Amino acid sequence: GDVLPAGAVIDARPEIVRIASFEERTAAAYDVAVDKFKRGRLTPEALSQIIDRTILPELQSIQGRVKALRGVPREQAPLVAAASEYCKLREESWRRRSEALHKRNMKMLRDAELSERAALDAFQKMRAS
């Protein structure tokens, strides 16, 4: 990344837009995969690999960029906090879902959906700020 001059103000909004498009894109792609899974055209392994190899690495790189947001204007601090909370909760929900698929554990899958709901609440908060 570019080295910013001391005292430079960072705008967090482009990062938030990137997170929003990541969420929409991955949720849509995952829904398509789940549909194939339900019709027996995708194994639990294949479904968990989508999470492990595609979704989580991208989420981790977003998380890294959110962590790197230093010196944002004060009014954007709540936005960055919400983005950071979303990333943390979303990673947890994807990891739980992947583990549940590996173990073919339906209860774990339901738990993953609950933690996903918490992540999506944080996502809505982020979008609202």
TORKOL-4160 file (C-alpha; in steps of 0.2 Angstrom, whole numbers, padded with zeros to 4 digits, m for minus):
129
<pt num="1" X="0000" Y="0000" Z="0000"/>
<pt num="2" X="0005" Y="0018" Z="m0002"/>
<pt num="3" X="0013" Y="0027" Z="0013"/>
<pt num="4" X="0002" Y="0041" Z="0018"/>
<pt num="5" X="0009" Y="0058" Z="0024"/>
<pt num="6" X="0008" Y="0061" Z="0043"/>
<pt num="7" X="m0008" Y="0068" Z="0047"/>
<pt num="8" X="m0017" Y="0062" Z="0032"/>
<pt num="9" X="m0035" Y="0058" Z="0034"/>
<pt num="10" X="m0041" Y="0041" Z="0029"/>
<pt num="11" X="m0059" Y="0039" Z="0022"/>
<pt num="12" X="m0066" Y="0022" Z="0028"/>
<pt num="13" X="m0081" Y="0023" Z="0016"/>
<pt num="14" X="m0073" Y="0014" Z="0001"/>
<pt num="15" X="m0068" Y="0000" Z="0013"/>
<pt num="16" X="m0086" Y="m0001" Z="0019"/>
<pt num="17" X="m0092" Y="m0002" Z="0001"/>
<pt num="18" X="m0080" Y="m0016" Z="m0003"/>
<pt num="19" X="m0087" Y="m0026" Z="0013"/>
<pt num="20" X="m0105" Y="m0023" Z="0007"/>
<pt num="21" X="m0101" Y="m0030" Z="m0010"/>
<pt num="22" X="m0091" Y="m0045" Z="m0003"/>
<pt num="23" X="m0106" Y="m0049" Z="0008"/>
<pt num="24" X="m0119" Y="m0048" Z="m0006"/>
<pt num="25" X="m0107" Y="m0058" Z="m0018"/>
<pt num="26" X="m0102" Y="m0072" Z="m0006"/>
<pt num="27" X="m0120" Y="m0074" Z="0001"/>
<pt num="28" X="m0127" Y="m0076" Z="m0017"/>
<pt num="29" X="m0113" Y="m0088" Z="m0022"/>
<pt num="30" X="m0115" Y="m0098" Z="m0007"/>
<pt num="31" X="m0134" Y="m0099" Z="m0009"/>
<pt num="32" X="m0132" Y="m0106" Z="m0026"/>
<pt num="33" X="m0120" Y="m0119" Z="m0019"/>
<pt num="34" X="m0132" Y="m0123" Z="m0005"/>
<pt num="35" X="m0146" Y="m0126" Z="m0018"/>
<pt num="36" X="m0134" Y="m0138" Z="m0027"/>
<pt num="37" X="m0130" Y="m0146" Z="m0011"/>
<pt num="38" X="m0148" Y="m0149" Z="m0006"/>
<pt num="39" X="m0152" Y="m0157" Z="m0023"/>
<pt num="40" X="m0137" Y="m0169" Z="m0020"/>
<pt num="41" X="m0126" Y="m0161" Z="m0034"/>
<pt num="42" X="m0113" Y="m0155" Z="m0021"/>
<pt num="43" X="m0105" Y="m0164" Z="m0007"/>
<pt num="44" X="m0103" Y="m0157" Z="0011"/>
<pt num="45" X="m0085" Y="m0157" Z="0008"/>
<pt num="46" X="m0086" Y="m0147" Z="m0008"/>
<pt num="47" X="m0098" Y="m0135" Z="0001"/>
<pt num="48" X="m0086" Y="m0132" Z="0015"/>
<pt num="49" X="m0071" Y="m0130" Z="0003"/>
<pt num="50" X="m0080" Y="m0115" Z="m0005"/>
<pt num="51" X="m0080" Y="m0107" Z="0013"/>
<pt num="52" X="m0062" Y="m0112" Z="0017"/>
<pt num="53" X="m0054" Y="m0108" Z="0000"/>
<pt num="54" X="m0064" Y="m0094" Z="m0007"/>
<pt num="55" X="m0074" Y="m0085" Z="0007"/>
<pt num="56" X="m0063" Y="m0085" Z="0022"/>
<pt num="57" X="m0047" Y="m0080" Z="0013"/>
<pt num="58" X="m0056" Y="m0065" Z="0005"/>
<pt num="59" X="m0064" Y="m0060" Z="0022"/>
<pt num="60" X="m0047" Y="m0061" Z="0031"/>
<pt num="61" X="m0039" Y="m0049" Z="0018"/>
<pt num="62" X="m0054" Y="m0037" Z="0021"/>
<pt num="63" X="m0051" Y="m0039" Z="0040"/>
<pt num="64" X="m0033" Y="m0034" Z="0038"/>
<pt num="65" X="m0038" Y="m0019" Z="0028"/>
<pt num="66" X="m0051" Y="m0014" Z="0041"/>
<pt num="67" X="m0038" Y="m0016" Z="0055"/>
<pt num="68" X="m0026" Y="m0005" Z="0045"/>
<pt num="69" X="m0038" Y="0010" Z="0045"/>
<pt num="70" X="m0029" Y="0022" Z="0056"/>
<pt num="71" X="m0033" Y="0040" Z="0057"/>
<pt num="72" X="m0050" Y="0040" Z="0051"/>
<pt num="73" X="m0061" Y="0056" Z="0054"/>
<pt num="74" X="m0069" Y="0055" Z="0071"/>
<pt num="75" X="m0087" Y="0054" Z="0064"/>
<pt num="76" X="m0081" Y="0038" Z="0054"/>
<pt num="77" X="m0075" Y="0029" Z="0070"/>
<pt num="78" X="m0092" Y="0020" Z="0073"/>
<pt num="79" X="m0092" Y="0014" Z="0055"/>
<pt num="80" X="m0075" Y="0006" Z="0057"/>
<pt num="81" X="m0080" Y="m0001" Z="0074"/>
<pt num="82" X="m0095" Y="m0009" Z="0066"/>
<pt num="83" X="m0085" Y="m0015" Z="0051"/>
<pt num="84" X="m0073" Y="m0023" Z="0062"/>
<pt num="85" X="m0087" Y="m0031" Z="0073"/>
<pt num="86" X="m0095" Y="m0038" Z="0057"/>
<pt num="87" X="m0078" Y="m0045" Z="0051"/>
<pt num="88" X="m0075" Y="m0054" Z="0067"/>
<pt num="89" X="m0093" Y="m0061" Z="0068"/>
<pt num="90" X="m0094" Y="m0066" Z="0050"/>
<pt num="91" X="m0078" Y="m0075" Z="0051"/>
<pt num="92" X="m0084" Y="m0085" Z="0066"/>
<pt num="93" X="m0100" Y="m0089" Z="0057"/>
<pt num="94" X="m0092" Y="m0095" Z="0041"/>
<pt num="95" X="m0079" Y="m0106" Z="0052"/>
<pt num="96" X="m0093" Y="m0114" Z="0061"/>
<pt num="97" X="m0103" Y="m0118" Z="0046"/>
<pt num="98" X="m0088" Y="m0125" Z="0038"/>
<pt num="99" X="m0084" Y="m0136" Z="0053"/>
<pt num="100" X="m0102" Y="m0141" Z="0054"/>
<pt num="101" X="m0101" Y="m0147" Z="0036"/>
<pt num="102" X="m0085" Y="m0157" Z="0039"/>
<pt num="103" X="m0093" Y="m0165" Z="0054"/>
<pt num="104" X="m0110" Y="m0167" Z="0045"/>
<pt num="105" X="m0118" Y="m0159" Z="0061"/>
<pt num="106" X="m0135" Y="m0151" Z="0059"/>
<pt num="107" X="m0135" Y="m0144" Z="0076"/>
<pt num="108" X="m0118" Y="m0135" Z="0073"/>
<pt num="109" X="m0126" Y="m0129" Z="0056"/>
<pt num="110" X="m0140" Y="m0121" Z="0066"/>
<pt num="111" X="m0128" Y="m0113" Z="0078"/>
<pt num="112" X="m0118" Y="m0106" Z="0063"/>
<pt num="113" X="m0134" Y="m0098" Z="0057"/>
<pt num="114" X="m0137" Y="m0090" Z="0074"/>
<pt num="115" X="m0120" Y="m0082" Z="0073"/>
<pt num="116" X="m0122" Y="m0077" Z="0055"/>
<pt num="117" X="m0138" Y="m0068" Z="0061"/>
<pt num="118" X="m0127" Y="m0058" Z="0074"/>
<pt num="119" X="m0114" Y="m0054" Z="0060"/>
<pt num="120" X="m0128" Y="m0048" Z="0048"/>
<pt num="121" X="m0135" Y="m0037" Z="0062"/>
<pt num="122" X="m0118" Y="m0029" Z="0064"/>
<pt num="123" X="m0117" Y="m0028" Z="0045"/>
<pt num="124" X="m0134" Y="m0018" Z="0045"/>
<pt num="125" X="m0127" Y="m0007" Z="0059"/>
<pt num="126" X="m0112" Y="m0003" Z="0048"/>
<pt num="127" X="m0122" Y="0001" Z="0033"/>
<pt num="128" X="m0133" Y="0012" Z="0043"/>
<pt num="129" X="m0119" Y="0023" Z="0050"/>
